[in-house]
Amino acid sequence: MQIFVNRIPERKTFHSLLLGQEDPNVLVYHGISGIGKTTLLRKLRNEIAEDANIGAISGSVNFAEPEYGRADEALKRLRRELAVGAKAAKTSLMFNAFDLAIYAYTDKAFGAERSKPLADELRQLSDGPLQWMLRKAAGPAGGYIPVVGSLFRDVVNQAIDHIKKEHALAAAPCEVELRQLQWMDDAEILQLLPSFFGHDLTLYKQRSDALHVAIFMDSYDKLWGGLEAEQHRRGTAMQDEWVRQLIINVPRVLFVIAGQNKLNWENLSQTHTARPEQYELSGLQREDAFQFLKLHGIDDQSSLSDIFKTTQGHPFWLKLVTERYLRAVRDGCPIIPVILGMDEASLLDSLCIGLTREEQQTIKQLSAVVYFDEALFKRLLSGPLETGYPKQRFGDFTQLSFVEKLTDEHYAIHSVMKAPMLRELEKKDPGILQMIRNAQSRYFQEKGLPFGVDPLIQGYDDVARILNDYDAGLISTEQLQLFLDSEVFSEILEAATRTRSEMEIVKKWIESLRETTKKMEDIGRALRADAEKTLNEGESVTPPKLSDSSESDKN
């Protein structure tokens, strides 16, 4: 059984938009690979399926399955799922126009080899004019005669009459297009499929007894690949044009889209009526990660803290490390650090899906800097970084899901990606790593900044507070180390200690701590116990005795 925790704000937003019937009708959840987008969409679908009081039906398509990259296959799946949901909810949802269009398209494009199975499927899903004609043409023996020529003209006329009568309309909204179907070629019909689908859903939503409708689209980035993924993020590719056309044609249906990156539709005139509401999914907060672990039977505080620090709340890796931990407990193995480690090769492979080679190289090399702004980005791409990524496209780069926004001007590579990328850079390209760090150092000196101080921690004026935040997982090990190295920390010590000699004692003590950075828990405990005592009580400091690495590993 899959355990689901939190995501309460995201779920509340979904239900509010679904029930409110207000714009926007597009809800986007984006975030790095493995952050829990698919799990969230599955949870939302289950919630509306299990609660009849919500009064909703849904359809879903996952573009990770290659066949659904084609509009005809994706729309057939959505039509099938919506029809099944409507039948279960005892509401009448007819796809009179779409059924005619998809049947005509399939027969023209693929012939009887595919139109016959489609006819069999349509007969089972609903009972409209096309289905009547298919049964009539087949005859009593149950054979198959394609509905073309005069038969198709007859069924179009019947469908139009049926739509008018069913919805009390003087004219069907797509009457002209339906009558032209038999003279169109398959490519022309394919372009119109979203419109026919939209017409049917719009007519359904106008019924007094209509239910709410949600359409889920997962792995949206999989509609592109290679350089086309880059074009997608810049808003220049057309692979999702049919999706955007569908959204425009069905204003009262909620579309829920999940992908690695934000949608960039601002410059696309054909989506001027679509205003996506977009949310970035991050790792689970400390309390939610602890809840996840406790539900799996892990409840001792030390293990909870160790696993959270290892995974940083990233759901996918939280699950993998938890499974490894439970397997070790089951087999009676000691919980050594390697148990809590991650398979970084697999991690990087999964995280890099959907990125171009130039983007991957740029992310890897920017993992060597604490943070970057536009000026440093351009300087590095003009010098040490030879990744092939255009330095003029800083704005596009910061839209990637692996780039965290620290302030309005400062950015950093996401911590989940940064650590393994940096270790790979240290192992394979130490020369480039040193060049990047030298360039970073010169840049910070020119700007008059303490070397490598993260903008997020420059505001700390209390050592105890930064230690509390570190223990809570709010700042990273790297950020804590940078803080200890910075002039900011020296200024705090000068203000807090009574004499210069006491400050030198503290500094020497901190240097001894840095020798055992493999176990940063020791840093947190020692600093909390002794630095707080120094700053708050003004007492002298005795350097703590730390266990050597072999003893630490046993713990």
N, C-alpha and C positions, 0 to 999 in steps of 0.2 A: 504494500500500500504506500502510495506517495504522500508524504507529509507536507502540508502547505502552511506557511506561517506569514502573518502580516500582510503587506501590500494593501493596507486598509485605505489610505488616501487614493490609490489608483483604482481600487474597486468602487469606492464611493463616487468618484468622478464618472466611471462607466455607468453606474446605475442612474446617476443624476441625468446624464445625457440621454440614456435610453428612454427613461420615463418622461423626460421633460419635453421631448420633441422640438427642441430648439437648436438653432445653429450654435456651434459647428456640428456637422453630422459626420466628421472624421476625427477619430481619436487615435493618436499615435503613441506607442510605447517604444522607445529606442534605448539601446545600451549595448555594451560589449557582449561578445559571445559567452554564453553560459550564465548570464546574469539572471535568467528566469523569465524571459519573455514568453516562451512557449508554455511554460507552466502556468503563468498568469492568464493567458488566453484560454487555456483548458479549464482553469478554475472559473473564469467568468461564464463560459459556456455551460458548465455544470450547474452553476448557481441559478441561471435562468431556466435551465431544463428541469431542475429539481423543485423549483418553487412556482407552482401554478398561479399563485397570487400576483406574480410579476406580470404575467400575461404576455409572454414573448416567445418567438421562435427564432432560430438562427441557422446559418449555414457557414461552413468554413472551408478554406483552401490553404494548403501549405505549399509555398513555391519552392521548398526544398525538394519536392518531388517534381522532376523535370517536366513531366507531361503537362503539369498545370501552368507552365509558362506560356502555353497557348490559350488564347482567349476562349476558343470553343470548348476545350476540355475543362477549363476552370469554371466557366459558366454552366456547363452541364452538371458538374458536381454540386455547385451552389443550388441549382434548380432542383436537383434530386434531394438534397438535404432539407431544403425549405419545404418541399412537397411532403416529405415524410413527417417533418415536425408539424406542419399544418394539419395533416390527417390525424396525428395523435392528439392534437389540441381541438379537433373537431371544428376547424375553421376552413372555409372554402377559399383556397388559393389556386387560381388557374393561370397557366402560362400559355394562353391561346396563341398570342403573337410569337413568343419566343419558340414554342414548339414547332410552328410552321417554318420559322427562319432556320432553326438548327437542323431540321429535317431536310429542308431544301439545300442548305449548305453542304451537309454531309453527303447527300446523294450526288450533288454536282462535283464535289471534290474527290470522293472516294468510291462512288458507285454503290451497288447493292451489298458489297462485302461489308460495309460499315453501316449503311442505312437500314439494313434488315435488323441487326442487333439493337440499333437505336429505336427502331419502331417497336420491337418487343419490350424494351425498357419503358418507352413512353406509354404504352398500353397499360402497363402495371402501375404507373405513377398517378395517372389521372384519367378523366373521362370527358374529353372535349371533342370538338369537331374533327380534329386530325385523327384522334383515336377511333372515332366512329367510321371515318373513311378508310382507315387502315384495316379495320375488321371487315368492312363491306368489300373492299378490294381483295382481301385474302380469300374470301369464300369459305364454305363449310369445311373444306379439307384442312384449313389452317396453313395454307401456303402463303407465299409472299409475292405480292405484285407492287412494284414501286408506284407511289402516288405522284405521278407526273402528268404533264400535258393538261388535258381537259379535266382529269380527276383532281389535279392540284387546283385548277381554277375553281372548281366546284367547292372544294374544302375551304379555300380562301373566302369565298362568298359566305359560306356557312359560319366561318369563324367570325367574320365581321358582323354578321347579323347577331350572332351569339353575344359578342362583346357589347353591342348596342343595347340588346335586351337586358343582359345581366346588370349593366350599370346605368340603364335609363339614359343613354346618350343618343343625340341626333346623329353623331358621326364618331367612329372609332378614331382615337388619337393618331394611330399609325396606319390608317386605312390606305393611303396612297402608296406607302412603302410596301405594304402587304400585297397589293395588286401587282406591283412591279417585280416581286420576287422571282417569278418564273422566267423573266427575261434577264435577270442579273447573272453575272458569273460568280463563282465561289468567292473570289477576293472581295467583290463588292458587298456580298452578303456578310462576310466575316467582319467587315468594318461596322456593319449595322447591328450586329448581335447585341452589343451592350445597350443600344437604344431600345430594341424589342424587349429585352429583359427588363429594362427600366420602365417601359410602358406598362407591362403586366404588374410589376410591383406597385407602381404608382396607383393604378386602378384598384388594387387590393387595399392599399392604405386609405383610399377614399371611402371604403365601406364602414358603416357604423360599428360593425362587430370586429373590425380588424385588430389584430394583435400587434404589439411592438415587434420590430424586425431588426436583428443585428447580423452583420456579415463580418466574419473574422478572416483576416488575411495575414498569415504568418510567414516569416523568412522573406520579407519583401525584397531585400537586397538580392536574393537569388534570381530575380528577374534579369539581373545583369551579371557580367563576368569580365575580368580583365580590365582593359581600358574603358569598357562600357560602364563598369561600376563607377569609374571616375566621372564619366559623362553624366551618369545619373545624379551624382551628388552636386554637379554643377548645373543641373536642370536642362541638359542639352539632349539627352537620349529620349527615345519615344517608346521604349519597350512597355511602359506602363500606361500608354495613352488610353488603352481600352478601359483600364481601371478608372482613370480620371473621367472618362466619358460616362461610365456607369454611375459614378458618384454624382455627377451633374444631373443625370436623368432621374435620380431617385432621392430627392431632397429630404424625405421623411424616414429614411432608413439610416441607422447608425453603422458606420464602417469602422472597424477596429483593426488597425494595422500595426504589426510588430516588425522591427528591423534593427539593424545595427546603427543606422544613422538617421538623423532627422530628415524629414521630407523637405525638399527644396522646390516648392511649387510657385514661389512668389512671382517669378518671371515668365510663367506659362499662362498666356492669355486664356486658353481654353479651360483653365481651372479657376477663373476669377471668382466663381461663386463658392468654391471649396476653401474653407478656412480651417485647416487642421489644428486641433489642440494637441500639443505635443509634450510628452513627459519623458524624462530620462530616468531609467531604472538604475539604481546603484546597488551596492552590496547590502546585505541585511545589517541592521544596527545590532549592537552588542546584545541587547536584551532579546531580540528576535532570533539571533543566531543561537543564543543560549537555550531559548525555548525549543528550537529545532533539535539541538543536541539532547536535551532532556527527554524529548519525546522519543528519541532513539535509545534511551536508557543510559545516557552519559550524564552523570550528575555531580561528579566531584569537581570542585572549583578549579583545581590545578589543570585538569584535562580540558575543562571548558575554556579556560584562558589560553592554554597552549594552542588548541585547535583554532580558536578565533584569530589569534595573532598570525597563525600560519596561512589561513584562508582569507583573512580580511573580510569575512562575511560574504564572499563570492559564492552564490548558491551551488554552482556546479562543482567547484572544488571543495566546498564545505561537505557536499554529499560524498565525494570520492574519499576524502581524508577520513570522514566518519566511518565509511565502510571498511577502510583499511584498519582503523583503530578497533572497531568491533570484531573484526576477523582476528586481530592479534589477541584481544581479550579472550575470545572463544577458544583459540588455540593455545592459550597459556603463555604467550610470548611477552617479554618485557616491552614496555612502551618506551622505546628509544627514539631519539630525534628523527631517524630516518622514517619511522612509521608515520610521522606527521608531515614529512616532506611531500613535495609534489613532483610528478613526472613532467619536468619542464619541457621536454621535447614535445610531448603530447599537448601540453598547455599552449605552447607557441603555435603548433600546427592548427589547433582549433581557433585560437584568437586571430590568426592571420587570414582566415577564410574571408574572401570578399575584398581584400586589400590588394592593390597593385604592387608590383615589385618595388617601384619607387617609393610608395607610401610605407611599405614594410621597412625599407632601409632607412628612411628618414626617421621613423618612430624608433628604430633600434638605436640610431646614433644620438637622437635627442634624449634618450634614456640616460645619457651620461651627464646631462645638466640638471641642476636642481629645479629650475624653472626657466622659461624663456618668454620674451616678448617679441614683438614684430622685428625690432632692430637686431636683436641677437639671432633670431631665426634667419634673417636675411644675411647677416654676417657669416654665420656658420655654413649656410648653403653656398655662399660665395667663396668660402675657403676650405676648411677641413672636410666638410660633408660633400661628397661627390655621389649623390644618390640619384640624380636625374630629375628630381622634383623641382618644378619652377619656383623660385624664391618669391615671385610676384603673387603667388597663390596662398599667402599666409592665411587669409580669411577662410578659404576652402579647407585648408589643413586643420584649422581649429574646429571645424564642424565634425571631424571624425569622432566616433564614439570613444576612441582610445585617448583623446585629449581632454584633460580636465581644465576647466576654467577656474583659476584661483582668485583673480580679481578682474576688473574690466580690461586690464592690459596684460596680465600675466597668466601663463598657461603651463601645464606640466603633463607629461605622459602618465596615463592612468597607472596607479600603483600595481595593479594585477599584471599589467604588461611590462611595466618598467623593470621590476626586479629580475625576471628571467632574461629579458633583453640585455640588461646591463651585464649579467654574468656571462652571457654568450659573447658580448663585445669584449669583455676582459679576457676571455679564453682565446678568441679567434683573431681579434684586431686590437691588441694592446697599444699599438702605435697610433692608430686613429683615435683611440680613447684618450690618450695623453694629449694629442693635438686639440681635441675638443675641450678638454679641461683647461688647457693653457689659454685657449681663445675665450673661454668663459671667465677665467680669472682676470684677463686684461679688460674684458668688458665691464666686469663688476668694479674694477679699480677706476676705470674712466667715469663710471656713473657715481663714484663715491659711496658704494655700498659695501658693507662687510662681506667678505668673500663667501658666496654661496648661501647667504641667509634667505630662507624661504619667506616670501611676503606674508604667508599665513602666520608665521611665528614672530615677526618683527614686533608685533603688538604686545607680546608677553612681557610683563614687568614683575612677575612673581615666579620664582623657581618652583615653589610648591604647586602652583596651578598648572604649569606645563607638565610636571610629573604626574599629577592627577589625570590630565588629559591623555598622557602617554599610556598610563595603566588602563585607561578606559578605551584605548584603541582609537582615539580621535586624532592623534598625530602619529606619524610613522617613526620607526627606528632611525631612519636617515635624517628626518627632520630634527629629532632630538639631538643626534650627534652634531648636526650643523649648528644648532642652538648653543651647545656646549663650546663649539669652536668660535663663536661669534663675539664681536665686540659688545653686543647687547648684553650677553651673559657677564662679561667682565665688568660692565658698568653697574649691573645689578649687584654683583659681589662687592664692588667698591662701596656702594651705598649701604650694604647690609652688614659687612664685617667691620669690626672695630679697628683693626690695624692691617697695614699692608702685609705683614708677615702671616696673618691668619688667611688672607686671600691667597697667598702663595701656597700655603698648606693645602687649601681646597683645590687649587689648580693641579698640584702634584698628585693629589688623591684621584682627581678625575682622569689624569693621564694613566694612572695604574688601572683604572676601570676600563679604559679603552683597549687594553691588551687582551681583554676577554670578551670581545664583541659578539662572539658566536652565541653566547647566552645572555641576551639583552634583559632577561628577567632579573639577573644579578644587578644590572645597572639601575633598573627601576627600583628594586628593593633597597639597594645601598644608598642611592641618592635620596630616596624618601626618608630613610631612617636617619641619615647623617646630615644631608644638606639642609633639610627642614630644621634640624636641631641647631645648626650653625646660624641660619638666617633668622629664626624665630626666637632663639634663646641666647644667641651670642656666645655659645660655648666653643671651645677649641675642637678641632676635628682630629679623629684618629682614623687613618686610612683603614678601610675594611679589609678583612682577610677573605679573599675570593678563592673558591675551589678551582683547581686546574681543570683543563678541558676534559681530561679523561673522567674525572669525577662528575663533572657537569653532565657528560653524556650518559652516565649511569642513572642520573636523576631524571 
